[in-house]
């Protein structure tokens, strides 16, 4: 038996062969000084952020545990602010804090929080994401997020600090802070309400499925549903919206874990939803990742397409939201998402399937294995394009139209758009573990031009959205990836990939950078990567993103859905 000291597992006994594995988790034993330092310094910043949540916590916080006697820094809060945006909902200000010294760290924190109503809680988050070891000190980048009440307004502060620390991975102390950026966002005349309200319970609360199924966690179902049904801890399940019963109200179809039925809810005139899963015959129990509600047979009502693990199902709407299976086809890979467009302009909708895990020769689930290479994997499942021939006949034409080019990646999502304005839809594919594809459609034939136009975006691609955000007449592209604090730290350390070339190291660093925004050049030419200058990379673990005019001012905003498995340790999630 061996006692280990890995973060969060201090002095836990480990027996037998697990001892070596646990030893390698401990960064101090594995030679990763940056991660050992991050655990210690990050822990201190977490205590400070918790103390900043209320006045009492800050009073009781022992600042001497955080800062050295030699601590020096300028103000953490900008007093002189420049207004850079204002509408009826929000005002946004940028500022540069003064370099004049305060009395100490405690005084600086009080000054930073002075704009908030301290009678109300303040949500504070300090996230350490970059470390560099220098001579006699350690430099670390810290993202700062504060949100709370400010009189009649709601105030949010977004800032970034360049911090310096003593070289002590056991007990690091802050030597100084320099503010790299500072932004204040105010929601004007806030009366306690939020811009968006959670309507889930009011819309779904009268259904039995909401109480008995949807409110239950994956852990709950893991103890009740056999794994063989397809219950997956890391679940990737989407939804579809469309009018299935012809009443001009949008309805909702939910894809579920294996062993739990998919659900079809129709919308009532009062905005609530009614569960019609049983009578619609759409409650598939197999693992289903995504769906579309569209008219595939051109008969005037909306049909249903469902990706079911290694199959795609087409369900014909017989009228009144009663469905029957019209066609089922096997796929080359586990299909994580589906999208539709009339790529050949013949008047009916064709279907593109994003393949992730490859199937075996028998069309069964294959093992994911290791994406190779991790940052530019080319051993994923094959995507498929199904051409609609009418009368519920779909034919695979992937290779015929050129979509077999670079068709070997872990594809998460796809988005159709006529980016070159030539009258036919082009296709962007966001791939996990590497480069993305932009297939230009030239009269029904495709060619991957992502590298040529500068939008390969080698990262952890999970979604893509098109819009002309700057209203210059050219379409722009936003891609959600994964912002990894750990990846931003370790890929800049000397011991990471020793002997690797600069290009390979840059690829790994790019993989951890986060989301990307590509500005389209007028005339359908190349795209320009403005992700960093636009400040849109840090979307956390970003599964989905969408351009949308959230405040109806005529400009396209960005909304990002992020997160991962809930757990007590939320370090990199």
C-alpha positions in Angstrom: 0.0 0.0 0.0 1.2 3.5 -0.8 0.0 6.9 0.3 -0.3 9.5 -2.4 -0.5 13.3 -2.5 -2.2 14.1 -5.8 -4.4 17.2 -5.7 -7.7 16.3 -4.1 -6.4 12.8 -3.1 -3.9 13.8 -0.4 -2.9 10.9 1.8 -5.3 8.5 0.1 -4.2 4.8 0.2 -3.6 3.2 -3.2 -3.0 -0.5 -3.5 -1.2 -2.6 -6.1 -0.8 -1.6 -9.7 -2.9 1.6 -9.2 -0.1 3.1 -7.2 1.9 3.8 -10.4 -1.1 5.4 -12.1 -1.9 7.7 -9.2 1.8 8.6 -8.9 1.7 9.8 -12.5 -1.4 11.9 -11.8 0.6 13.8 -9.2 2.3 16.6 -11.2 5.1 17.0 -8.6 6.1 13.3 -9.2 5.6 13.5 -12.9 7.9 16.5 -13.5 5.2 19.0 -14.4 6.2 21.9 -12.2 3.7 24.2 -14.0 0.8 22.0 -13.0 2.0 21.7 -9.4 2.3 25.5 -9.3 -1.1 25.9 -10.9 -2.8 23.7 -8.3 -1.2 25.7 -5.4 -1.7 29.2 -6.9 -5.1 28.4 -8.4 -6.3 27.1 -5.0 -5.3 30.4 -3.4 -7.1 32.4 -6.1 -10.2 30.2 -5.6 -10.2 31.1 -1.9 -9.9 34.8 -2.8 -12.8 34.6 -5.3 -15.0 32.9 -2.7 -14.1 35.6 -0.2 -15.1 38.3 -2.7 -18.6 37.0 -3.0 -19.7 38.9 0.2 -18.3 41.6 2.5 -18.0 39.2 5.5 -15.9 36.8 3.5 -13.5 39.5 2.4 -13.1 40.7 6.0 -12.2 37.2 7.2 -9.8 36.4 4.3 -6.2 36.3 5.4 -4.5 38.3 2.7 -1.0 37.3 4.0 -1.6 33.7 2.7 -1.8 35.1 -0.8 0.6 38.0 -1.2 4.3 38.4 -0.4 5.8 41.3 1.7 7.2 42.7 -1.6 3.9 42.8 -3.3 3.5 45.8 -5.7 0.8 46.7 -8.3 -1.3 49.4 -9.7 -5.0 49.8 -9.4 -7.1 46.8 -10.4 -10.1 49.0 -11.4 -10.4 51.6 -14.1 -12.0 54.8 -13.0 -11.7 56.6 -16.4 -13.9 54.6 -18.7 -14.6 55.0 -22.5 -18.1 54.0 -23.6 -17.7 51.8 -26.6 -21.4 50.6 -27.0 -24.8 51.5 -25.8 -28.3 50.4 -26.6 -31.6 50.2 -24.7 -30.4 47.2 -22.7 -26.6 47.5 -22.3 -23.7 49.9 -22.0 -20.1 48.7 -22.5 -17.0 50.5 -21.3 -13.3 50.0 -21.6 -10.7 51.4 -19.4 -7.1 51.3 -18.3 -6.4 51.2 -14.6 -3.9 53.7 -13.3 -0.4 52.7 -12.4 -0.4 54.5 -9.1 0.2 52.2 -6.2 -2.5 51.3 -3.7 -2.0 50.5 0.0 -1.9 46.8 -0.7 -3.8 43.8 -2.1 -6.7 44.1 0.3 -7.2 47.8 -0.6 -7.0 47.0 -4.3 -9.7 44.3 -4.0 -12.0 46.6 -2.1 -11.4 49.2 -4.8 -12.2 46.7 -7.5 -15.5 45.8 -5.8 -16.4 49.4 -4.9 -18.8 49.6 -7.9 -21.0 46.8 -6.6 -23.8 46.9 -4.1 -22.0 44.8 -1.4 -25.3 44.1 0.3 -25.9 41.8 -2.6 -23.7 38.8 -3.4 -21.1 39.2 -6.1 -20.2 36.3 -8.3 -16.4 36.3 -8.6 -14.2 33.9 -10.7 -10.4 34.0 -11.1 -9.1 31.5 -13.6 -5.3 30.9 -14.0 -4.6 29.7 -17.5 -1.0 30.5 -18.6 2.3 30.0 -16.7 5.9 31.0 -17.6 8.8 30.4 -15.3 11.3 33.3 -15.2 14.4 34.2 -13.3 13.4 34.4 -9.6 9.7 34.6 -10.3 6.8 32.9 -12.1 4.5 34.8 -14.5 0.8 33.7 -14.8 -2.1 35.0 -16.8 -5.4 35.2 -14.8 -8.9 35.7 -16.3 -11.1 37.8 -13.9 -14.9 37.7 -14.0 -17.2 39.7 -11.6 -20.9 40.1 -11.7 -23.5 41.6 -9.4 -25.8 44.5 -8.6 -24.8 48.2 -9.0 -27.6 50.4 -7.8 -30.4 50.0 -10.4 -28.1 48.4 -12.9 -26.5 44.9 -13.1 -22.7 45.2 -13.5 -20.2 42.8 -15.0 -16.4 43.3 -15.0 -14.2 41.2 -17.4 -10.5 41.7 -16.9 -7.2 39.9 -17.5 -4.2 40.1 -15.1 -0.6 39.5 -15.7 0.5 38.3 -12.3 4.0 37.5 -10.9 4.6 35.0 -8.1 7.4 33.6 -5.9 9.0 30.4 -7.2 7.5 28.0 -4.7 5.2 25.3 -6.0 4.2 24.4 -2.4 3.3 27.9 -1.2 3.5 30.5 -4.0 2.9 34.2 -3.0 1.8 37.1 -5.3 4.6 39.5 -6.1 2.6 41.8 -8.4 -0.4 42.3 -10.7 -0.5 44.3 -14.0 -3.9 44.7 -15.6 -3.8 43.7 -19.2 -7.4 44.5 -20.1 -10.5 45.9 -18.4 -14.1 46.0 -19.5 -17.3 46.9 -17.7 -20.7 45.9 -18.9 -23.9 47.3 -17.4 -27.4 46.2 -17.9 -29.3 49.5 -17.6 -32.1 50.1 -15.1 -32.3 46.4 -14.2 -35.3 45.7 -12.0 -34.2 42.3 -10.8 -35.3 40.4 -13.9 -32.9 38.8 -16.3 -32.7 39.4 -20.1 -33.6 35.7 -20.5 -35.9 33.8 -18.1 -35.8 30.0 -17.5 -39.2 28.9 -18.8 -38.5 25.1 -18.7 -40.7 24.3 -15.8 -43.6 26.6 -16.9 -43.5 25.1 -20.4 -42.9 21.4 -19.6 -43.9 21.2 -16.0 -47.4 19.8 -16.6 -46.0 16.7 -18.4 -45.2 13.5 -16.7 -42.0 13.1 -18.8 -40.6 16.3 -17.2 -41.0 15.1 -13.7 -40.2 11.4 -14.1 -37.5 11.5 -16.9 -36.1 14.9 -17.8 -35.4 16.1 -14.3 -33.3 13.0 -13.5 -29.5 13.0 -13.9 -27.4 10.6 -15.9 -26.2 9.1 -12.6 -29.9 8.4 -11.7 -30.4 6.4 -14.9 -27.1 4.6 -14.7 -28.4 2.8 -11.7 -31.6 1.8 -13.4 -30.9 1.3 -17.1 -28.5 -1.4 -18.5 -25.4 0.0 -20.2 -26.2 -2.3 -23.2 -29.0 0.0 -24.2 -26.6 2.7 -25.0 -26.5 4.8 -21.8 -23.5 7.0 -22.1 -21.9 9.2 -19.4 -20.7 11.7 -22.0 -24.0 12.1 -23.8 -24.4 13.9 -27.1 -28.1 14.4 -27.7 -29.8 17.2 -29.6 -33.3 18.4 -30.3 -35.3 19.4 -33.3 -37.9 22.2 -33.6 -40.7 22.3 -36.2 -44.5 22.4 -36.7 -45.5 18.7 -36.9 -49.3 19.1 -36.7 -49.9 22.1 -39.0 -51.2 24.6 -36.4 -48.4 27.1 -37.2 -46.9 26.6 -33.7 -43.3 25.2 -33.4 -43.1 21.8 -31.7 -40.2 20.0 -29.9 -38.5 16.7 -30.4 -35.9 15.5 -27.9 -33.3 12.9 -28.5 -32.4 10.8 -25.5 -29.9 8.3 -24.0 -30.2 4.6 -25.0 -32.9 3.0 -22.9 -34.9 6.3 -22.5 -37.5 7.2 -25.0 -37.2 10.1 -27.3 -40.0 12.6 -26.7 -42.2 14.6 -29.0 -44.0 17.6 -27.5 -46.5 19.7 -29.3 -47.1 23.3 -28.4 -50.4 24.5 -27.0 -51.7 28.0 -27.8 -50.8 29.2 -24.3 -47.1 28.3 -24.8 -47.1 25.1 -22.8 -46.1 21.7 -24.3 -48.1 18.5 -24.5 -46.4 15.1 -24.7 -47.7 13.1 -27.7 -44.8 10.6 -27.9 -46.9 7.5 -27.6 -49.6 8.4 -30.2 -47.0 9.8 -32.6 -45.0 6.6 -32.6 -41.7 8.5 -32.2 -40.5 7.3 -28.9 -37.4 5.4 -30.0 -35.5 3.7 -27.2 -32.1 3.4 -29.0 -29.3 5.9 -28.5 -30.3 8.9 -30.6 -28.0 11.9 -31.1 -29.8 14.3 -33.4 -33.0 14.9 -35.4 -34.5 17.2 -38.0 -38.2 18.1 -38.5 -38.5 18.9 -42.2 -40.7 18.1 -45.2 -38.6 15.4 -47.0 -41.4 14.1 -49.3 -42.7 17.5 -50.4 -46.3 16.7 -49.4 -46.8 19.8 -47.3 -46.3 18.5 -43.8 -43.1 18.1 -41.7 -41.5 14.7 -41.4 -38.8 13.5 -39.0 -35.3 12.3 -39.5 -33.5 10.8 -36.5 -29.8 9.7 -36.2 -29.9 6.5 -34.2 -26.3 5.5 -33.4 -25.1 3.8 -36.6 -28.4 4.2 -38.5 -30.5 7.1 -40.0 -34.3 6.8 -39.8 -36.8 8.7 -41.9 -40.4 8.9 -40.5 -43.2 9.9 -42.7 -45.8 12.3 -41.2 -49.1 10.8 -42.1 -51.0 13.9 -40.9 -51.9 15.2 -37.5 -48.4 14.3 -36.1 -48.8 10.6 -36.6 -45.6 9.1 -38.0 -44.5 5.8 -39.5 -41.1 4.6 -40.4 -40.6 5.2 -44.2 -36.9 4.3 -44.5 -33.9 3.2 -42.4 -30.3 3.2 -43.6 -27.1 2.0 -42.0 -24.2 4.6 -41.8 -20.4 4.4 -42.0 -20.0 5.9 -38.6 -21.8 6.9 -35.4 -23.8 10.0 -36.5 -23.5 12.8 -34.1 -25.5 15.4 -36.1 -27.4 15.8 -39.3 -28.2 18.8 -41.5 -30.2 19.3 -44.7 -30.0 21.4 -47.8 -31.0 21.1 -51.5 -27.4 20.9 -52.6 -28.3 20.0 -56.3 -31.1 22.5 -56.6 -33.6 19.9 -57.8 -36.4 21.0 -55.4 -36.1 18.5 -52.5 -34.0 18.3 -49.4 -30.9 16.2 -49.2 -29.2 15.1 -45.9 -25.6 15.3 -44.7 -24.5 13.0 -41.8 -21.6 13.9 -39.6 -19.7 10.7 -38.7 -17.7 10.5 -35.5 -16.8 7.0 -34.3 -16.2 4.6 -37.2 -18.3 1.5 -37.6 -16.9 -2.0 -37.8 -17.2 -4.0 -41.0 -20.5 -5.4 -39.8 -21.9 -1.9 -39.3 -21.7 -2.1 -35.6 -20.2 0.2 -33.0 -16.5 0.5 -33.4 -14.1 1.4 -30.6 -13.1 5.1 -30.5 -9.5 4.3 -29.7 -7.1 7.1 -29.7 -7.5 10.0 -32.2 -4.3 10.0 -34.2 -2.6 12.3 -34.1 -4.5 14.0 -31.2 -4.4 17.5 -32.6 -4.9 16.5 -36.3 -6.7 13.1 -36.1 -7.5 11.3 -39.4 -8.9 8.0 -38.1 -12.5 9.1 -37.6 -15.7 7.9 -39.1 -16.8 8.8 -42.6 -19.4 11.4 -43.3 -22.3 10.7 -45.8 -24.3 12.8 -48.2 -27.7 11.3 -49.0 -29.4 12.6 -52.2 -33.2 12.7 -52.1 -34.6 10.9 -55.2 -38.2 11.4 -54.1 -40.7 8.8 -52.9 -38.6 8.1 -49.8 -35.6 7.0 -51.8 -32.2 8.3 -50.6 -29.0 7.4 -52.4 -25.5 7.9 -51.0 -23.5 10.2 -53.3 -20.6 11.2 -51.0 -17.8 10.1 -53.3 -19.8 11.0 -56.5 -20.0 14.7 -55.6 -16.4 15.0 -54.1 -17.2 14.9 -50.4 -14.9 12.0 -49.9 -12.0 14.5 -49.9 -10.6 14.7 -46.3 -13.4 12.6 -45.1 -11.6 10.8 -42.3 -12.1 13.0 -39.3 -14.2 13.1 -36.1 -17.0 15.3 -37.4 -19.3 16.9 -34.9 -21.5 19.4 -36.8 -22.0 20.9 -40.2 -23.5 24.1 -41.5 -24.8 24.9 -45.0 -24.4 28.4 -46.4 -23.8 30.0 -49.8 -20.7 31.9 -48.6 -19.5 32.7 -52.2 -22.9 34.0 -53.3 -23.1 31.8 -56.5 -26.6 30.5 -55.8 -25.9 27.0 -54.4 -25.3 26.0 -50.8 -21.7 25.3 -49.6 -20.9 23.2 -46.6 -18.7 23.8 -43.5 -17.8 20.8 -41.3 -16.6 21.2 -37.8 -14.3 18.4 -36.7 -13.1 17.3 -33.3 -9.4 16.7 -32.8 -8.2 18.7 -35.8 -8.8 20.5 -39.0 -12.2 21.5 -40.4 -13.5 21.4 -43.9 -15.1 24.0 -46.1 -16.6 22.3 -49.2 -17.3 24.7 -52.0 -20.3 23.7 -54.1 -19.8 24.3 -57.8 -22.9 23.1 -59.6 -23.4 20.1 -57.4 -19.7 19.1 -57.1 -17.7 19.8 -54.0 -14.1 20.7 -53.3 -12.5 21.2 -49.9 -11.1 24.8 -49.9 -10.7 25.2 -46.1 -6.9 25.4 -46.3 -6.9 27.7 -49.4 -9.3 30.1 -47.7 -7.7 30.0 -44.2 -10.6 28.4 -42.2 -9.2 24.9 -41.3 -9.2 26.0 -37.7 -7.3 23.1 -36.3 -8.9 22.6 -32.9 -11.7 20.7 -31.2 -14.5 21.8 -33.6 -18.0 21.3 -32.2 -20.3 23.7 -34.1 -20.3 26.3 -36.8 -22.5 29.4 -37.5 -22.6 31.8 -40.4 -23.6 35.5 -40.4 -22.5 38.9 -41.7 -21.7 40.2 -38.2 -20.0 43.5 -39.5 -22.6 44.1 -42.3 -20.0 44.4 -45.0 -21.8 42.1 -47.4 -19.5 39.1 -46.8 -20.5 36.1 -44.7 -18.4 35.5 -41.5 -17.9 32.2 -39.7 -17.9 31.4 -35.9 -16.7 28.0 -34.7 -17.1 26.7 -31.1 -14.1 24.7 -29.8 -12.7 24.0 -26.4 -10.8 26.6 -24.3 -8.6 24.6 -22.1 -6.7 26.2 -19.2 -4.6 23.1 -18.7 -3.8 23.0 -22.4 -2.8 26.7 -22.4 -0.4 26.0 -19.6 1.3 22.7 -20.5 1.8 23.4 -24.2 4.0 26.4 -23.3 6.3 24.3 -21.0 9.7 23.2 -22.1 9.0 19.5 -21.3 6.0 19.4 -23.6 6.7 17.3 -26.7 10.6 17.6 -26.4 12.2 17.5 -29.8 9.0 18.4 -31.7 9.1 21.1 -34.3 7.6 24.6 -34.0 4.7 23.8 -36.3 3.6 20.8 -34.3 3.9 22.7 -31.0 1.9 25.5 -32.5 -0.8 23.0 -33.5 -1.2 21.8 -30.0 -1.4 25.3 -28.6 -4.0 26.2 -31.2 -6.0 23.3 -30.1 -6.4 24.7 -26.6 -7.0 28.4 -27.7 -10.8 28.2 -27.8 -13.5 29.5 -30.2 -12.7 31.1 -33.6 -14.2 34.0 -35.6 -13.3 34.3 -39.2 -14.1 37.5 -41.0 -15.1 37.0 -44.6 -13.5 39.2 -47.2 -15.9 40.9 -49.7 -16.0 39.1 -53.1 -16.0 35.5 -51.7 -12.2 35.5 -51.2 -10.2 34.4 -48.2 -11.2 34.7 -44.5 -9.3 36.6 -41.8 -8.8 35.1 -38.3 -9.9 37.9 -35.9 -10.6 35.6 -33.0 -8.2 37.2 -30.5 -8.7 40.8 -31.5 -12.5 40.4 -31.3 -12.2 38.8 -27.8 -14.3 35.7 -28.6 -11.9 32.8 -27.9 -12.8 32.1 -24.3 -16.1 30.3 -24.5 -15.1 27.6 -22.1 -15.9 24.0 -23.2 -18.1 25.2 -26.0 -20.4 22.6 -27.5 -22.6 24.9 -29.6 -22.7 28.5 -30.7 -25.0 30.7 -32.8 -25.1 34.1 -34.3 -28.4 35.8 -33.2 -29.6 39.3 -32.8 -30.4 39.0 -29.1 -31.4 42.6 -28.5 -33.1 43.4 -31.8 -30.7 46.2 -32.8 -29.9 44.8 -36.2 -26.4 43.5 -35.3 -25.6 39.8 -34.9 -24.6 38.8 -31.4 -23.0 35.5 -30.3 -24.4 33.0 -27.8 -22.3 30.0 -26.7 -23.6 26.9 -25.0 -20.8 25.4 -22.8 -20.1 23.0 -19.9 -19.3 19.4 -19.3 -20.0 16.7 -16.7 -20.9 18.1 -13.3 -18.5 17.2 -10.5 -17.1 18.6 -7.3 -13.8 19.4 -9.1 -14.7 21.9 -11.9 -11.1 22.8 -12.6 -11.0 22.7 -16.3 -14.7 22.3 -17.2 
